[in-house]
């Protein structure tokens, strides 16, 4: 009734006196003359619930408030740190009680099942027992619309198990898809979208527009303004951006985004604007863009550089970085890389992809390696005078090469700790290889290896693995 004051929540003592949420205040005073009501503060309650959810991050990084009175925790992979799910729930319960907060805690395979059990029978529900544990519970614990619950009760359906026994087509035809969706979520047969809180990046700028924009010129101008403001803030903190993301909030709620990555930290607004506008052709403004945001998703220290009077030219490293940035904008950042060494003597594992301007490691030692390493060693036919000598000639891809000079052997054994199967089940080529660097009469140099002798084979097998420059 309009203007009527009602109870929003009651304490345990008031509940014992017969007071319930939703009861008119006048009726509550008649039942309990000593009632001392406190005005409701919905905004304060939401803020307190958010603080409680943030405090619960001591147990898991995924904790979010579930208004009006719940907190959802995803403890997957975290429970073992406190001795298991039951121990984690007990520790949380004890800490809340010491803080003067009453709580009902349940652990289940889905958020909907945990919410229902927290109200009905708190505890830890083992996997696979959702149907048996939730079947006797009332329909109200499915968080359905009250009118839907009332309609199902008129049909004699009062529990979760009774709803699960009804034909699904008839339920959908009469009550819509919501009852079956909530049923599947509680039983773990359907997923439930939970928006977990994300920390806002400190390096972000936003521009709102009184009227939606959509032309490439206006979008580029907005990016230029945001890039200038963001780069000014980065310069004040002596930081540079390595990856920038621009989002375009459309009037229909969609927010297409573009991203650029740079080889070196940058805070040049003009250069950043040029990189971003080169990708504007991939943005569909729809019926208009009402807001644009630009964020530096990854940053790194970038101290100001003092230029000498006689050195006004741009450093070669910066010119190379700008070229790499343009290539990355056209081909994609994953297409621009350089090979980097890995601390492994096995040739197939000795290289990895690295950032194009990443500094080389300081442990580069050992024998020389070929400029080009074949993806797979290719078998060749070779003639060697004795088993331990390099070949005198070999045939590769139909061409005969006569060896003029050679060095070796360099023995390389496989990393046995990476292969759990017994050595007898592996080929000899995976165990021990004797590598030779050979040069033919035309001056071409190759990287060959021999295998087979160490396994007692009658004849050795030869392979070509790489080519030197």
C-alpha angles and dihedrals in degrees: 000000000000113000094011117131115224137181115263098185136358133207122235092262091053090047090055088053090058100262118141135182111271094031115134112257092233091056090047092053090051091054094042114024091182092059113139106195122198120208113254117250108193094174092049091048092053091048091049091049090051090051090050091051090051090050090052089064086088084081101038137355089233107074125135136171117253105199139251097026111338141094123199119210125188102208096174107144093002105079095079090064089071098035101273141317095295092050091048092051091048092050091049091048093050094049092049092049091051087053090053096251122133112217140172111211128193132172120207142147094265136034092238092053092047091050092051094046092047089062097039111030117354117212143084116308114207116229116273096024098092096108095049095044098042099037097086093046120108122258092247089075090066088071092235127161110278091236090054091050090049091050092051091048090055087058091052095256110135107146137051092247092054090052091050091055094056120096107268094218093057092048092052093046093053106031105020128239097302099086094051093043092053090045092053091047092052092048092046095246093116132038126242122216112233120183105218117203116259125201111245115240112248091218101069136118129191133197122194123195129214089215125029116259128206113160119108090237093056093045091049090049091051091050090051092053093047092045090053093051094044095047090049090056091047091051091052090054093041090241134133131202124244097180129024128191124195120193127194114206108209127203090249091060097255118125116199114193140201126200135195130191125202131210092227132023109276138186100171104129095200093051092045091050090051092052093048097045090052087069098043090100088073092057118093107203092194111192091344144310116253099181138018125199128191121193135178100227093185127027137179135187114279116179119200114264121228112221120209121227092243094045107062095140119104113259115259092238092057092048089051091048091053090052091050090049091055091049091049091051092053102036101026127261092265090061095061113073143117132224114260127191122252124208094252129108092208106099095219090057100037098092137053138172115269138174110284095243099033111133115254118247119262096229098074102140136130138070120334118271129210121266091229119041115192116235089235127014109255120220117242136181113242139174119215126175096224130005097259097046126091117253122275092212138355138188120226124176091348095307122113116222122193112209115234099174135008141174131196161359104229109180117216121183126196120256097258093191090067093057114062096186119096118271092243091066095057130081118253090242087066093052114045130005130181109210126202131189107217135178124204129212093271092057097254114141125212139186111227132174135194127211137170103065094086091058093053095254117163094233131027123238121223129208136182112224107169150354129235123220 
